[in-house]
Structures are given as C-alpha cells and as structure tokens.
Amino acid sequence: MRLKLDENMPESLVESLEGLGHDVHTVPEEQLQGAPDAEVFRAAQAEARFLVTQDLDFSDTRQYAPGTHQGILLVRLINPSRRMLRSYVERLFIEQDVGSWERCFVVATDTKIRVRRP
C-alpha cells in the first residue's frame, strides 16, 4: 500500500510499515510541515497515497467523501503518545485487512474501527 504519514504521526512508523511491505512517504520529508491541510491532501492524492493522520480536519466526510480519494485513516487514541501511536498503527497494519480500506474513510479509536466505504 502507498502511504503518506502526516506530520502528527511518529517518524518511527516509516521503518516498521516499510518492513511490512508498504511504500511510505512522510509530510516532513516532503517539506510540507505546517502546510494547509488542503495542500497535504493534494500531495497525497497526486501520489496516489493513503493518508494516515490524527488531524480532525480530515474527518469532514462531506469534504473528504469516501471514494473521492485514495483513503484516509484518522487515528484517535485517548493517550496518543508517540510510543502508543506507533504500537497501535503497527498492530492495525498487521491485524487488519488494510488493503480493503483503499478509497475509504477509516476512524480507528482505542475501542473500535469504523470504515466508511464509497
């Protein structure tokens, strides 16, 4: 899966997700830190990448309707420390059929995963 990690995701995820066979780019490595959400979104779409973020601005499914993009994973944890985020996202990509999430809007919390399909 082609992924783009937002700046609010741990850089340490790159190595672990690449180790699982994913092609991972990050917002910081593309000098998009602090860029408007629309610019980050356009960059992800231009590269056909699934965006992984904690940014609630991407939760507006009217603006980011499933099927109109490569996919968005919004991670919402009660304790979003870097260590907890890395562990949780790694576990998601190991245990879930994330390939089926392409073009979907996915919200993953401590207690559930909701997938909105096109």
Secondary structure as the mmCIF struct_conf table of DSSP 4:
data_model
#
loop_
_struct_conf.conf_type_id
_struct_conf.id
_struct_conf.beg_label_comp_id
_struct_conf.beg_label_asym_id
_struct_conf.beg_label_seq_id
_struct_conf.end_label_comp_id
_struct_conf.end_label_asym_id
_struct_conf.end_label_seq_id
STRN STRN1 ARG A 2 LEU A 5
TURN_TY1_P TURN_TY1_P1 GLU A 7 ASN A 8
BEND BEND1 MET A 9 MET A 9
TURN_TY1_P TURN_TY1_P2 GLU A 11 SER A 12
HELX_RH_AL_P HELX_RH_AL_P1 LEU A 13 GLY A 19
TURN_TY1_P TURN_TY1_P3 LEU A 20 GLY A 21
STRN STRN2 ASP A 23 THR A 26
TURN_TY1_P TURN_TY1_P4 VAL A 27 VAL A 27
HELX_RH_3T_P HELX_RH_3T_P1 PRO A 28 GLU A 30
TURN_TY1_P TURN_TY1_P5 GLN A 31 GLN A 31
TURN_TY1_P TURN_TY1_P6 GLN A 33 GLY A 34
HELX_RH_AL_P HELX_RH_AL_P2 ASP A 37 ALA A 46
TURN_TY1_P TURN_TY1_P7 GLU A 47 ALA A 48
STRN STRN3 PHE A 50 THR A 53
HELX_RH_3T_P HELX_RH_3T_P2 LEU A 56 SER A 59
TURN_TY1_P TURN_TY1_P8 THR A 61 GLN A 63
BEND BEND2 TYR A 64 TYR A 64
TURN_TY1_P TURN_TY1_P9 PRO A 66 GLY A 67
BEND BEND3 THR A 68 GLN A 70
STRN STRN4 ILE A 72 ARG A 76
BEND BEND4 ILE A 78 ASN A 79
HELX_RH_AL_P HELX_RH_AL_P3 ARG A 82 GLU A 95
BEND BEND5 GLN A 96 GLN A 96
HELX_RH_3T_P HELX_RH_3T_P3 VAL A 98 TRP A 101
TURN_TY1_P TURN_TY1_P10 GLU A 102 ARG A 103
STRN STRN5 PHE A 105 THR A 109
BEND BEND6 ASP A 110 THR A 111
STRN STRN6 ILE A 113 ARG A 116
#
